[in-house]
Amino acid sequence: MGNNTTEPQKKINNFENLRLALLDESNKDDFCVLHQSYAILGNKWTLLVLGALMHGKKRNSDFQREIPGISPKMLTETLKKLLKYKMIGRKVYPEVPPKVEYWLTDFGKSIADPVMALLNWTKEWKDDLSAVYDGYVSL
């Protein structure tokens, strides 16, 4: 038997499932985790650093070259945060001058698909999002 659910019906079902999950007290920890995930990923520098690492190991100079506008201080803070949350790994080589490399852990790599889905959604709804954002900013 095939699945005869239409695309609009799937979206309605998804929202209904979300609504029920939000009302279910046993799921409150899941939404706390969702909030924590946003706290980790909710700024442009974090996403840009993760994006740069999708192409392989990087050193500080690589990040500075590939992420225009990121200050050394912001890069350091972002890398520390991602290390704390085990999204990236770090290795210091015993050399002079010191050589430090960063890479994505499996956990860090796992964020690529959800972030791309969000990016695709923002592209699809760009005009609507811009109108809402412009209206919000002007309040």
Buried (B, 14 or more C-beta within 10 A) or exposed (E): EEEEEEEEEEEEEEEEEEEEEEEEEEEEEEEEEEEEEEEBBEEEBBBBBBBBBEEEEBEBEBBBEBBEEBEEEBBEEBBEBBBEBEBBBEEEEEEEEEEBBBBBBEEBBEBEEEBEEEEEEEEEEEEEEEEEEEEEEEE
